C-alpha cells in the first residue's frame, strides 16, 4: 500500500528530500503560488504550522505555476518572497506540476486517493490542500477557497 511517505521531492534549496522524514506526522500538502488571490493563505498556513507542529503537524508547500502563471519566480525568489512577506518557515519544495503528463508523482497519487468535486481529479487552482493522517493515507481534500483556519477541526482530529 502506497503512502505519502513513499514519495520524495526536491526541496526549495535544491536538495533531495524524502517524505519518509515525516513518517508518523500529520501532513498538510498544499500547492502554493506567490501572485494569486489566495496567496495571503500563506499567513494562515504558517499559523497552523506554528500552532500544531509540536503536536505533529507538518505543512508542506509545493509551488506551482500551472494556474495563470501566478508562480513565475525561481526557487530563490519564491523562498525570499515567502520568508520576507509571510515569515514562512515550514518545509517548501521546488516548483512542481500538479496536473498533466508532467505532474509530480506525489500529486498524481494525492488526486487518485481523493478525487475532487464531481469526481474531477484535476487540481483546479492554487492552494488546493490535502490532509494526510499519521498512517500516510489521505484523509481529506480541500478546495483553494477553504481557508487554513477552516481546517483546524480536521487537523485536531487527525492529530488525536
C-alpha positions in Angstrom: 0.0 0.0 0.0 1.4 3.3 -1.1 1.5 6.2 1.4 2.7 9.8 1.3 5.9 8.8 3.0 6.9 6.7 -0.1 7.5 9.8 -2.2 10.4 12.2 -2.5 10.7 15.6 -4.0 13.3 18.4 -4.4 13.5 20.9 -1.6 13.3 24.6 -2.4 17.1 24.6 -1.6 17.6 22.1 -4.5 18.4 19.2 -2.2 16.6 15.8 -2.5 14.0 15.3 0.3 12.2 12.1 1.2 8.8 12.5 2.7 9.7 9.4 4.8 11.4 12.0 7.1 7.8 12.9 8.1 6.6 9.4 8.8 4.1 9.4 11.7 3.3 13.1 11.3 0.1 14.6 10.0 0.8 16.4 6.7 -1.0 19.3 5.1 0.2 19.3 1.5 -0.6 22.5 -0.5 0.2 23.7 -4.0 1.1 27.4 -3.5 1.8 30.4 -5.6 3.2 33.9 -4.9 0.9 36.0 -7.1 -2.5 34.5 -6.5 -5.6 35.9 -4.9 -5.2 33.1 -2.4 -1.6 33.9 -1.6 -2.5 35.5 1.7 -3.3 32.0 2.9 0.4 31.6 3.4 -0.2 33.5 6.7 -2.8 31.0 7.8 -0.7 28.1 6.8 2.3 29.5 8.8 0.0 29.9 11.8 -1.2 26.3 11.5 2.4 25.2 11.4 3.3 27.3 14.5 0.2 26.2 16.4 0.4 22.4 15.7 4.0 21.5 14.8 4.7 20.4 18.4 1.8 18.0 18.2 2.9 16.5 14.9 1.6 18.6 12.0 3.9 19.4 9.1 2.8 21.9 6.4 4.4 21.1 3.0 4.3 23.8 0.3 4.7 22.9 -3.3 5.0 26.0 -5.6 3.2 25.5 -8.9 3.0 27.8 -12.0 0.2 25.9 -13.8 -2.6 28.4 -13.0 -2.5 31.8 -14.6 1.4 32.0 -14.4 1.0 33.0 -10.8 4.3 31.5 -9.6 6.7 32.9 -12.2 9.8 33.1 -10.0 12.6 30.6 -9.5 13.1 28.8 -6.2 15.3 31.5 -4.7 12.7 34.2 -5.5 9.9 32.0 -4.1 11.8 31.3 -0.9 12.7 35.0 -0.4 9.1 36.1 -1.1 7.7 33.5 1.4 10.2 34.3 4.1 10.1 38.1 3.8 6.4 38.5 3.2 4.8 35.8 5.3 7.7 34.7 7.6 7.2 31.1 6.2 9.5 28.5 7.8 7.5 25.3 7.1 9.1 23.0 4.5 8.9 24.3 1.0 9.8 22.4 -2.2 11.0 23.2 -5.7 8.3 24.1 -8.2 6.2 21.2 -9.5 3.4 20.5 -11.9 0.2 19.1 -10.3 -1.7 18.3 -13.4 -0.9 16.8 -16.8 1.8 14.4 -18.1 4.4 16.3 -16.1 2.6 16.1 -12.8 4.8 15.2 -9.8 4.1 11.6 -8.7 3.1 12.7 -5.3 0.4 14.9 -6.8 -0.8 12.2 -9.1 -1.2 9.9 -6.1 -2.9 12.5 -4.0 -5.5 13.1 -6.7 -6.0 9.3 -7.1 -6.6 9.0 -3.4 -9.1 11.8 -3.1 -10.9 12.9 -6.2 -12.2 16.4 -6.5 -15.6 17.9 -6.8 -18.0 15.9 -9.1 -15.3 13.2 -9.4 -12.9 15.5 -11.3 -9.4 14.6 -10.1 -7.5 17.6 -11.6 -6.3 20.3 -9.3 -8.4 23.3 -10.1 -6.3 26.2 -8.8 -3.5 27.2 -6.4 -3.9 26.5 -2.7 -5.6 23.1 -3.1 -4.9 21.2 0.1 -4.6 17.6 1.2 -4.7 16.4 4.8 -2.7 13.2 5.3 -3.0 11.2 8.5 -0.2 9.7 10.6 -0.5 6.5 8.6 0.4 8.3 5.4 -3.1 8.0 3.9 -5.1 10.9 2.5 -7.9 11.9 4.9 -9.4 14.8 3.1 -9.1 17.1 0.1 -9.9 20.8 0.3 -10.6 23.4 -2.3 -8.5 26.5 -2.8 -11.1 28.7 -1.1 -11.1 26.6 2.0 -9.0 28.8 4.4 -6.3 27.3 6.6 -8.3 28.4 9.6 -11.3 26.3 8.5 -9.2 23.2 8.6 -8.4 23.3 12.4 -11.2 20.9 13.5 -10.0 18.3 10.9 -6.3 18.8 11.8 -7.0 18.5 15.5 -8.9 15.2 14.9 -6.1 13.9 12.8 -3.5 14.8 15.5 -5.6 12.9 18.0 
